[in-house]
Amino acid sequence: MSDTTEVSSPPKTVRTTGILIALLGAVLMSFDPIFIRFSGVSGFDTAFLFGLFTAISMPIFIQLRDKRGLVGALTACGWPVLVSGLLMLGSASALVLSIKNTSVANTFVILSTAPALAAVFSRIFLGEVTRRATWLAIGSVMVGIAIVVSGSIGSVNLAGDALAFFAVTCLSLNQTLLRKFQDVSRMASVGMGGLFLAIVMSFFATPSSYSANTWIIMGLMGLFTAPFGRVLSQVATRYITAPEVGIILMVEAVFAPLFAFGFFGEIPPVQSFAGGAIILVTVLAYAINSTRQSR
């Protein structure tokens, strides 16, 4: 996949392409909490390692896949890539700390507010009007979110939920930004975010205490699944709107708890099952309907 390829597909296939790219990105990012839990280190250390390995992998792939080379790609991106990197710093750090302070299910269901926030930001900054079908899907998902988060009210999980909301705000702003500046290299954006994350978290991390197991686990996450999941989610904004990308990414709220159950035996509350079911049905129905309309 070349990070600089322009959208050249016929209009009827563009939406389908964007949906499939976003789905693949969501599946890859659903593995984040598994690596984070297996890392065995604090939230600050996890964020530092994620940023470090992402800052290593993305420049390598840019140099190999982008005909402009690393320096040329960064120069062409201009200031938007810096802002995007800062927004990724906010979303990634808050996400890691959220997972350390609340359940995997709650973290990813709160992230499901992304399409609603993206729709508002797209209207304000891009002038894009969100389709009625998209708003209906957002409303349905919000019901699922309310059901899941109701299990955390008045509990110690509330701080983790707040961090998750901050993460999704940064994520939605970043999707809107990249929707506007479609020529920005998505790999450069993710790599810049990783660099900022590694720099900031280095003040709180303790690399000398990491075991070899921690380096290997976080290496797998930071070099492959996590950065490329984010690259794909950002590439999808070239094909479909930011709110639509946000809706597709909500399948994380379903896959992440399932992976957590499979690896750790973590059983989500009943509210998480009920809300997750509503989210899954909504996302599948929206994706199928959008694909049929595009054909």
Protein Blocks (a to p, Z undefined) as FASTA:
>chain_A
ZZkbccfbdfklmmmmmmmmmmmmmmmmmmmmmmmmmnopafklmmmmmmmmmmmmmmmm
mmmmmmnbmmlmmmmnommlmmmmmmmmmmmmmmmmmmmmmcfklmmmmmmmmmmmmmmm
mmmmnopacdfklmmmmmmmmmmmmmmmmmmgopaklmmmmmmmmmmmmmmmmmmmmmmm
mmbcfklmmmmmmmmmmmmmmmmmcfklpcfklmmmmmmmmmmmmmmmmmmmmmmmmmmc
fklmmmmmmmmmmmmmmmmmmmnopacdfklmmmmmmmmmmmmmmmmmmmmmmZZ
